[in-house]
C-alpha cells in the first residue's frame, strides 16, 4: 500500500536496544526517522483511510465527468446558476471576489513555492516534495481535462462585472482550475500540519479550517458565475485526489531510497 510508507518524517534516532547484545540501531536520514518497515496499527488505519478518500474522490470526479460529458447535469447547473444570480448581495459579492483570488494561478504558485522552500529548509524533504508536485499535477490534469471536455463557461453576467470590476473568465469551464489548485495545495498542507499536532482538538480545528477554505474558494466561483457547480465539485475532488496521490507515491521504497542517497 503506497500510503503505508514512512509516517514519521524527520523524527531522527533509531530503535532502542533492549540489552547489550542487541544489534545497533539502523542509520537514519534527513528524510525519515526509521527505516521503512511494518507500521503501527494506528498508521496502518490512517493509510487505509487516506487510500479510501483518494479512491472516493477519484470516483466522484469520474462520475461527474461522465455526467457532464453526456449533458445530464446541464439543466441542474443552469438552475443553480440562475438561483445564485438572483440572490447575490453586495457584501457577499465583495467577500466572494476576495476568496476567489486565493485560487488564482499567481497566488497558488507563490504559496506552493513558499511552502516547499520552508519545508525543504526545515528538513521535511518528503513534505516539500508533496507541496511542490501536488499543485503541478492538479494543474496539468485540469488543463488536459479542460481541453478534452471543451465545456463552455456559464453565461457572463455583465451587471456583476460592472458592480465588482470582475473580468470575464476565459477558457473552458470543466473542471474548475481554482478549485483543483487550492484543493491540491491545502490537502498537502493539511496532511502535514495535522500530522505534526499532538492534540486531537487541534487536528479537528485544522481539518475544519482547511475544509472551509476549500468551500469558500470553490463556492466563490459559482457565486461569481464563472463556473457551474459541477465544475467546482469536480475540481475539488480532483485536487484532493492529486494531493493524496502524490503524498502516497513519494513514499514508495524506490523514491524514498533515491532521496536518501541524495541528501547524505
C-alpha positions in Angstrom: 0.0 0.0 0.0 1.5 3.3 -1.1 0.3 5.2 1.9 1.9 2.7 4.3 5.4 4.1 3.8 7.3 6.4 6.2 5.0 8.0 8.6 7.5 9.6 11.0 9.3 12.1 8.8 12.4 13.8 10.2 11.9 12.2 13.6 15.6 11.3 14.0 17.0 8.5 16.1 16.8 4.7 15.9 15.3 1.9 17.9 16.4 1.4 21.5 18.5 -1.6 22.3 16.9 -3.9 24.8 20.2 -5.3 26.0 24.0 -5.0 25.4 23.9 -7.8 22.8 21.3 -6.2 20.6 22.3 -5.0 17.2 23.0 -1.3 16.8 20.1 0.9 15.7 19.8 1.4 11.9 21.2 4.6 10.4 18.6 7.3 9.7 18.5 10.1 7.1 17.2 13.6 7.0 14.1 12.3 5.3 12.7 9.9 7.9 13.2 8.8 11.4 13.2 5.0 10.8 14.0 2.6 8.0 10.7 1.7 6.3 9.1 -1.4 7.8 5.9 -2.6 9.4 3.8 0.3 10.7 2.0 0.6 14.0 -1.7 -0.2 13.8 -2.7 3.5 14.0 -0.6 4.3 11.0 -2.0 1.4 9.0 -5.5 2.7 9.8 -4.6 6.2 8.7 -3.1 4.8 5.5 -6.2 2.9 4.7 -8.4 5.9 5.4 -6.3 8.1 3.1 -6.4 5.5 0.4 -10.2 5.2 0.7 -10.5 9.0 0.5 -8.3 9.1 -2.6 -10.4 6.4 -4.3 -13.7 8.1 -3.3 -12.6 11.5 -4.7 -11.4 9.9 -7.9 -14.7 8.0 -8.3 -16.8 11.1 -7.7 -14.7 13.1 -10.2 -15.1 10.4 -12.9 -18.8 10.1 -12.2 -19.2 13.9 -12.7 -17.0 13.8 -15.8 -19.3 11.2 -17.3 -22.5 13.1 -16.4 -21.2 16.4 -17.8 -19.9 14.7 -21.0 -23.4 13.2 -21.5 -25.0 16.6 -20.8 -27.1 15.2 -18.0 -26.1 18.0 -15.5 -26.7 21.0 -17.7 -30.2 21.7 -16.7 -29.4 21.4 -13.0 -26.2 23.5 -13.3 -28.2 26.2 -15.1 -30.8 26.2 -12.5 -28.2 26.6 -9.7 -26.5 29.3 -11.7 -29.8 31.3 -12.1 -30.7 30.9 -8.4 -27.3 32.2 -7.2 -27.5 35.1 -9.6 -30.9 36.0 -8.2 -29.7 36.0 -4.6 -26.5 38.0 -4.8 -26.0 40.8 -2.3 -23.2 43.5 -2.5 -21.5 42.5 0.8 -21.3 38.8 -0.1 -20.1 39.7 -3.6 -17.1 41.5 -2.2 -16.3 38.6 0.0 -16.5 36.2 -2.9 -14.2 38.3 -5.0 -11.6 38.2 -2.2 -11.9 34.4 -1.7 -11.7 33.7 -5.4 -8.4 35.5 -5.6 -6.9 32.8 -3.3 -7.2 30.3 -6.0 -5.5 32.3 -8.7 -2.6 30.8 -10.5 -0.3 33.6 -9.4 -1.1 33.2 -5.7 -1.1 29.4 -5.8 2.3 29.3 -7.4 3.7 31.7 -4.9 2.2 29.9 -1.9 3.3 26.5 -3.2 6.9 27.8 -3.7 7.0 29.3 -0.2 5.6 26.2 1.5 8.0 24.0 -0.5 11.0 26.2 0.5 10.1 26.3 4.2 9.6 22.5 4.4 12.8 21.7 2.5 15.0 24.1 4.6 13.3 22.6 7.7 14.5 19.2 6.6 11.0 18.0 5.9 12.0 16.7 2.5 9.2 14.4 1.6 6.7 17.0 2.7 8.4 19.6 0.5 8.1 17.2 -2.5 4.4 16.9 -1.7 3.9 20.6 -1.7 5.8 21.1 -5.0 4.3 18.2 -7.0 0.6 18.1 -5.9 -0.4 21.6 -7.4 1.6 20.9 -10.6 -0.1 17.5 -11.0 -3.5 19.2 -10.4 -2.8 22.0 -12.9 -1.6 19.7 -15.7 -4.6 17.3 -15.2 -7.0 20.2 -15.1 -5.6 21.7 -18.3 -5.9 18.3 -20.1 -9.5 17.8 -19.0 -10.5 21.3 -20.0 -9.2 20.8 -23.5 -10.7 17.3 -23.7 -14.2 18.2 -22.4 -14.4 21.7 -24.0 -17.3 22.8 -21.8 -18.3 26.5 -22.3 -18.4 28.8 -19.3 -21.8 29.9 -17.8 -23.5 32.9 -19.4 -21.5 36.0 -18.5 -23.1 38.4 -16.0 -22.3 41.9 -17.2 -24.1 43.5 -14.2 -21.9 41.6 -11.8 -18.8 42.6 -13.8 -19.8 46.3 -13.7 -20.5 46.1 -10.0 -17.2 44.5 -9.0 -14.8 45.2 -11.9 -14.6 41.4 -12.1 -13.2 40.5 -15.6 -14.9 37.8 -17.7 -13.3 34.4 -17.2 -11.7 32.8 -20.3 -11.1 29.3 -21.4 -13.2 26.2 -20.7 -15.3 25.5 -17.7 -14.8 21.9 -16.6 -13.2 21.3 -14.1 -12.5 24.5 -12.1 -8.8 25.2 -12.0 -9.2 27.4 -9.0 -10.9 24.6 -7.1 -8.4 21.9 -8.1 -5.4 24.0 -7.4 -6.3 25.2 -4.0 -7.6 21.7 -3.1 -4.3 20.1 -4.0 -2.2 22.6 -2.1 -4.4 22.7 1.0 -4.7 18.9 1.1 -0.9 18.7 1.2 -0.7 21.4 3.9 -3.5 19.7 5.9 -1.8 16.3 5.9 1.4 17.6 7.4 0.0 20.2 9.8 -2.5 17.8 11.2 0.2 15.1 11.4 2.5 17.4 13.4 0.0 18.3 16.0 -0.3 16.3 19.2 -3.8 17.4 20.2 -6.9 15.8 18.7 -8.7 19.1 19.2 -6.1 21.0 17.2 -6.4 18.4 14.4 -10.1 19.0 14.3 -9.6 22.7 14.1 -7.1 22.4 11.3 -9.3 20.0 9.4 -12.3 22.2 9.6 -10.3 25.3 8.7 -8.9 23.7 5.5 -12.4 22.3 4.6 -14.0 25.7 5.0 -11.3 27.3 2.9 -11.9 24.9 0.1 -15.7 25.5 0.3 -15.1 29.3 0.3 -12.9 29.4 -2.8 -15.0 26.8 -4.7 -18.2 28.5 -3.7 -16.9 31.9 -4.8 -16.5 30.5 -8.4 -20.1 29.5 -8.5 -21.3 32.7 -6.8 -19.4 34.9 -9.3 -20.9 33.0 -12.2 -17.7 31.8 -13.8 -18.2 28.1 -13.1 -21.1 25.7 -12.8 -21.5 23.8 -9.5 -20.4 20.6 -11.1 -17.2 22.2 -12.4 -16.3 23.2 -8.8 -17.2 19.9 -7.2 -15.2 18.0 -9.9 -12.2 20.4 -9.4 -12.3 19.9 -5.6 -12.3 16.1 -5.9 -9.5 16.2 -8.5 -7.3 18.5 -6.3 -7.8 16.3 -3.2 -7.1 13.2 -5.2 -3.9 14.7 -6.6 -2.7 15.8 -3.2 -3.3 12.3 -1.7 -1.8 10.5 -4.7 1.4 12.5 -4.5 1.5 12.0 -0.7 1.4 8.3 -1.2 3.6 7.9 -4.3 6.6 9.8 -2.9 6.7 7.4 0.0 7.4 4.3 -2.0 10.6 2.5 -1.3 12.1 3.4 -4.6 11.7 7.2 -4.3 12.5 7.3 -0.6 15.7 5.4 -1.2 16.7 7.8 -4.0 16.1 10.9 -1.9 18.1 9.4 1.0 21.1 8.8 -1.2 20.8 12.4 -2.5 20.8 14.1 0.9 23.6 12.0 2.5 
